[in-house]
Amino acid sequence: MSTVLSNFETWKKFLGDRVEAAKRLGINEETISKLAFEIGEFLDQKVDPKNDEERVLKELWEVGDESERKTMARLMVKLANSSN
């Protein structure tokens, strides 16, 4: 069974679509980044990486402090935006 997390390109597209939807609703970049950080925390704790890219992101997330994790979340939002 395939999920949105099984393929990194699918994940980026999914995340990019959600970021665009949030922007259309008037949610600002800072709030989107905060939500991305919360999602990252959830994924780190609850989801096993499904591919090599997610495994690297998880390892980086785990060694980073809170500030670095927030930077990673902002970068993931930027990466997702570049996919659209």
C-alpha positions as CSV (number, residue, x, y, z in Angstrom):
1,M,0.0,0.0,0.0
2,S,1.4,3.4,-1.0
3,T,1.1,6.5,1.1
4,V,2.1,10.1,0.6
5,L,5.2,9.4,2.7
6,S,6.4,6.5,0.5
7,N,7.8,8.7,-2.2
8,F,9.7,11.9,-1.3
9,E,8.6,13.7,-4.5
10,T,5.0,12.9,-3.6
11,W,5.6,14.2,-0.1
12,K,7.1,17.5,-1.3
13,K,4.1,18.0,-3.7
14,F,1.6,17.1,-0.9
15,L,3.3,19.6,1.5
16,G,3.6,22.3,-1.2
17,D,-0.1,22.0,-2.0
18,R,-0.9,22.4,1.7
19,V,1.4,25.4,2.0
20,E,-0.3,27.0,-1.0
21,A,-3.8,26.3,0.5
22,A,-2.7,27.8,3.8
23,K,-1.5,31.0,2.0
24,R,-4.8,31.3,0.2
25,L,-6.5,31.2,3.5
26,G,-4.3,34.1,4.7
27,I,-2.0,32.2,6.9
28,N,1.4,33.9,7.0
29,E,4.8,32.4,6.5
30,E,5.7,32.5,10.2
31,T,2.6,30.5,11.2
32,I,3.2,28.1,8.4
33,S,6.7,27.5,9.6
34,K,5.5,27.0,13.1
35,L,3.1,24.4,11.9
36,A,5.8,22.7,9.8
37,F,7.9,22.5,13.0
38,E,5.0,20.8,14.9
39,I,4.5,18.4,12.0
40,G,8.3,17.6,12.1
41,E,8.1,16.9,15.8
42,F,5.1,14.6,15.2
43,L,6.8,12.8,12.3
44,D,10.0,12.3,14.3
45,Q,8.1,10.7,17.2
46,K,5.4,8.7,15.4
47,V,6.4,7.9,11.8
48,D,9.1,5.6,10.6
49,P,11.0,7.0,7.6
50,K,9.8,5.4,4.3
51,N,12.7,6.3,2.1
52,D,16.3,7.4,2.2
53,E,15.5,11.1,2.0
54,E,13.1,10.9,5.0
55,R,15.7,8.9,6.9
56,V,18.3,11.6,6.4
57,L,15.8,14.3,7.5
58,K,15.0,12.3,10.6
59,E,18.6,11.9,11.5
60,L,19.3,15.6,11.0
61,W,16.1,16.5,13.0
62,E,17.3,14.2,15.9
63,V,20.8,15.8,16.1
64,G,19.5,19.4,15.8
65,D,18.5,21.6,18.7
66,E,15.2,23.4,18.7
67,S,16.6,26.4,16.7
68,E,18.1,24.1,14.1
69,R,14.8,22.1,13.8
70,K,12.9,25.4,13.3
71,T,15.3,26.2,10.5
72,M,14.8,22.8,9.0
73,A,11.0,23.3,9.1
74,R,11.3,26.7,7.3
75,L,13.6,25.1,4.7
76,M,11.1,22.2,4.1
77,V,8.4,24.8,3.5
78,K,10.6,26.6,1.0
79,L,11.4,23.2,-0.6
80,A,7.7,22.4,-0.8
81,N,7.0,25.8,-2.4
82,S,9.6,25.1,-5.1
83,S,7.8,21.9,-6.0
84,N,4.7,23.9,-7.1
